[in-house]
Amino acid sequence: MSHTEPRFRPLLARVHEHLRQERYSFGVIWNYPVAVRRFLRDLERRHLTLENVTPADVRRHLDALKLKRYRGAFPDHSRRMHRAAIHMLLRLEQGRWPPAPPAATGHELAIAEMVATFDTWMRELRGLAPNTRRHRRSELRQLLEWLHDRNKSVAALTIEDLDVYVAERAVAMRRNSTAEMVATLRSVLRHLHERALITRDLACLMKGPTIYALEGIPSVLRPEDVRCALAALKADRSASGRRDYAIWMLLTTYGLRGGEIKALQLPDIDWRHGRLRIRHGKTGTFSELPLLRQPANALLDYLRHGRPATRARTVFLRAQAPYRPLSDGTNLHGVVSRRLAAVGVKPAGKHGSHALRHARAVSLLRGGVSLKVIGDVLGHRSARSTAPYLKLATDDLRSVALDLPVEVTP
């Protein structure tokens, strides 16, 4: 379609209404339509339509923008603003932007089909979680690309090929990561064998590095560091501060996983009976936990004064417009690490949400809580999953150390 100036008005009105409904700031509501109008005029000059715009067209438009007051240079912040406005317009018109690249060759189509079939097998027959399936799909795709680069078919795959593949991948990996990769490859190979794409079951022949039971030590934060960060968070009365404080209270009180917090829905909070319903993403099971006073107060404060008015039923939303639930690909690492850095805490190990989960497990251990109860709180199906936290209670281990004779003391 050809755009004339009057025909810009419906599109601009649609963009303006979308910005208003999503509660963007006044500056965004003012500037985005200006950037959109400029883009539409450029499309008209180049005889392009919105339906056929490509990412290359958008880049060409952004590269051509000049501002006289900047002496011909286009500052980065202005470029980002124009790009965001254009992408919003294209999402409104096309439903998705940037568009998914089509599979252009027979090889790409074959890989896409095999990966889709593998995903169906994992979902319907194995019942695996979405994150696990995403990781294993990626492993299959990498293996298929590696074979294609060497002009080998899947049917001709041998254990010697797999040894070379693992050795090349393991160069930049630690032992635990290599062992995880080999375990994932076994799942891929079992699927290929079940579909008769390989004649021999190679999964049982795969050898990875030996990982001893309970050899790793989980990262944990010091109690004083957690208390310091919580005190600073409680003093932050901004919307993002109230949200992050509620998240921290759930992490430090119940030791929840980041995905479990993101999946929390408003109906999961039973205010009348003082219960919290948690869906454990790894196991697919549900737990009901007592809604204790401190996390309840933090949640109530966020819901009343920090959470934007929206139809979304997810408890925790983005702190900036558009106010939507945190995406599946978003982890809570920034919520934890940013708040630790704000109080000058620099942990030696990991400093994401899982470190707070480990800290809660240790505090329960030191409080004399049994491993079975700790596993139930953390959502573990097996006591073997809870056992590694015993190694973190080093102070308790020192208290039961044997008194050795002086002669054998180093």
Secondary structure, 3 states (H helix, E strand, C coil): CCCCHHHHHHHHHHHHHHHHHCCCCHHHHHHHHHHHHHHHHHHHHCCCCHHHCCHHHHHHHHHHCCCHHHCCCCCHHHHHHHHHHHHHHHHHHHCCCCCCCCCCCHHHHHHHHHHHHHHHHHHHHHCCCHHHHHHHHHHHHHHHHHHHHCCCCCCCCCHHHHHHHHHHHHCCCCHHHHHHHHHHHHHHHHHHHHCCCCCCCCHHHCCCCCCCCCCCCCCCCCHHHHHHHHHHHHHCCCHHHHHHHHHHHHHHHHCCCHHHHHCCEHHHEECCCCEEEEECCCCCCEEEEECCHHHHHHHHHHHHHCCCCCCCCECCECCCCCCCECCCCCCCHHHHHHHHHHCCCCCCCCCCHHHHHHHHHHHHHHCCCCHHHHHHHHCCCCHHHHHHHHHHCHHHHHHCCCCCCHHHCC
